[in-house]
Amino acid sequence: MSKKTEQALVQSVWGWHFNLLVRDFLPKNLPALVLAPMQHVTDLPFMRVIARRGGPDWFVTEFIRVHANSRADRYILRSITENQTGRPVFAQIIGSDAAEMCRMARELQRYDVAGIDLNLGCPSPTVCGKSAGGGLLRNPPAVDEMVGALRDAIAGKFTVKTRLGFADEAEFDSLLPIFQKHAIDGLTIHARTVVDRYQTPVRPVAVRRAAEVLHCPVVANGNVVNAQAGWNLLAKTQAAGLMIGRGAIRNPWIFEQIRHVGQGLAPKALTRRDLLSYISELYEEIAKETRDFDEKLHVQRMKKTMLYIVQGLGEETEQAMRRVATEVDFFAICESALDNSCPLTDVPPEQSKLFCGFRDLLNPRSEVERQIVAAKLWCARRFMAAVGCIQWCCPKVWNALRGKWWRRMAALYFGFRVKRWKK
Ligand SMILES: Cc1cc2nc3c(=O)[nH]c(=O)nc-3n(C[C@H](O)[C@H](O)[C@H](O)COP(=O)(O)O)c2cc1C
């Protein structure tokens, strides 16, 4: 199937999907695009900067920790109360005590939130050790209790962001009935297990299964590094939308580019100077929001975000950015690497620690096709190994067999007729 036909097919499926599952926060005829919540990154200034570059359909705050008598973090609250981007904001909560989580959900509903989102994916050992975030997935009955209690406490929209399980994708089968039973309003699936953390390829087949069985919209998350990867993930999962995290830090135009590709337009071509203007704007916006501005602390804060942005700009720039301490040096590094009209590389380097395992998504092949190719390769390797063994270990048998049958077998596996190796 050609790429265009595949995209047309995917779009027509969405048309149907949206007519049936109308939710007032979903766009019509295009996939929903969501900025992933990211601690210490997706704050109010970041949301502003990203919204000016096309931006997502809605935001989710970084997680608000909930424990006995905790109050919502005031800085995170500002990304709801002072958000003038015009996009809805979901407040995300994380914790292990269902009663406390309900208390926080009620408190947050007093603000102008689009809904409450439950974090069931954080892989941090501290968080998991307290049976919160991804740690809760080890105990499906506790997930059931938590989701049920929150559903009762939340009058508006209640969404969940989950991984496929704690250690094994098979655990997902026990989670899906829980989400269905409590009629959540949306499910975002970071298509890895908690143990996978961030490095492995994602597993679109599991997301597709959820999209097929659940009544609520399913949003696919993980490894969308460019517009093509986004459309491929949508085609492979049949999800109603995409949530994008690291890819959006590195390329804040990614939402607009995905929409353009969906409308049959060429995605906006970007230069390094565009990236420089994004960095400068982010620097200013974050500075504006910082109460007692301290240059060194500010540069340290920027570096957390910059580590994602500099991926692909060369080893030298990456190293310099890790060492930088002052504003002057910060902008000197940025300008020397970016004050030019060179085109921006579309994808980050594949083997970087912060981005990896996304190669599969750049390939429009479906998961089933991919598995068939992998199985063929596996058989071919075993077959060749067996032929090699016979040749070296049992020359007599080899001489008896070297007629034609093995060449036919090889032709079957490889899809072409192999030539005789040697006489
Ligand atoms: C720096 C960082 C902070 C994150 N913080 C949160 C968070 O607060 N809540 C959450 O649900 N996920 C959090 N995540 C996970 C992301 O939302 C997302 O699921 C993950 O990065 C995979 O998506 P991506 O490949 O598009 O980045 C965080 C990820 C990163 C890299």
The ligand as a MOL file (V3000), in Angstrom:
LIG
                    3D

  0  0  0     0  0            999 V3000
M  V30 BEGIN CTAB
M  V30 COUNTS 31 33 0 0 0
M  V30 BEGIN ATOM
M  V30 1 C 12.1850 14.7090 31.4440 0
M  V30 2 C 10.9160 13.9050 31.4470 0
M  V30 3 C 9.9630 14.1330 32.4280 0
M  V30 4 C 8.7650 13.3920 32.4260 0
M  V30 5 N 7.7940 13.6760 33.3480 0
M  V30 6 C 6.5720 13.0580 33.2620 0
M  V30 7 C 5.4790 13.4390 34.1080 0
M  V30 8 O 5.5770 14.3430 34.9280 0
M  V30 9 N 4.3120 12.7580 33.9590 0
M  V30 10 C 4.1490 11.7500 33.0360 0
M  V30 11 O 3.0770 11.1660 32.9280 0
M  V30 12 N 5.1670 11.3900 32.2170 0
M  V30 13 C 6.3550 12.0290 32.3020 0
M  V30 14 N 7.3470 11.7000 31.4130 0
M  V30 15 C 7.0880 10.7060 30.3490 0
M  V30 16 C 6.5480 11.4230 29.0960 0
M  V30 17 O 5.3220 12.0350 29.3330 0
M  V30 18 C 6.3800 10.4260 27.9240 0
M  V30 19 O 5.4690 9.4440 28.3110 0
M  V30 20 C 7.6990 9.7530 27.5240 0
M  V30 21 O 8.7230 10.7030 27.4380 0
M  V30 22 C 7.5680 9.0200 26.1800 0
M  V30 23 O 7.1710 9.9010 25.1750 0
M  V30 24 P 8.2160 10.5320 24.1050 0
M  V30 25 O 8.9540 9.3780 23.4970 0
M  V30 26 O 7.3590 11.2750 23.1480 0
M  V30 27 O 9.1480 11.3990 24.8980 0
M  V30 28 C 8.5520 12.3990 31.4280 0
M  V30 29 C 9.5300 12.1800 30.4690 0
M  V30 30 C 10.6900 12.9170 30.4550 0
M  V30 31 C 11.7120 12.6510 29.3710 0
M  V30 END ATOM
M  V30 BEGIN BOND
M  V30 1 1 1 2
M  V30 2 1 2 3
M  V30 3 2 2 30
M  V30 4 2 3 4
M  V30 5 1 4 5
M  V30 6 1 4 28
M  V30 7 2 5 6
M  V30 8 1 6 7
M  V30 9 1 6 13
M  V30 10 2 7 8
M  V30 11 1 7 9
M  V30 12 1 9 10
M  V30 13 2 10 11
M  V30 14 1 10 12
M  V30 15 2 12 13
M  V30 16 1 13 14
M  V30 17 1 14 15
M  V30 18 1 14 28
M  V30 19 1 15 16
M  V30 20 1 16 17
M  V30 21 1 16 18
M  V30 22 1 18 19
M  V30 23 1 18 20
M  V30 24 1 20 21
M  V30 25 1 20 22
M  V30 26 1 22 23
M  V30 27 1 23 24
M  V30 28 2 24 25
M  V30 29 1 24 26
M  V30 30 1 24 27
M  V30 31 2 28 29
M  V30 32 1 29 30
M  V30 33 1 30 31
M  V30 END BOND
M  V30 END CTAB
M  END
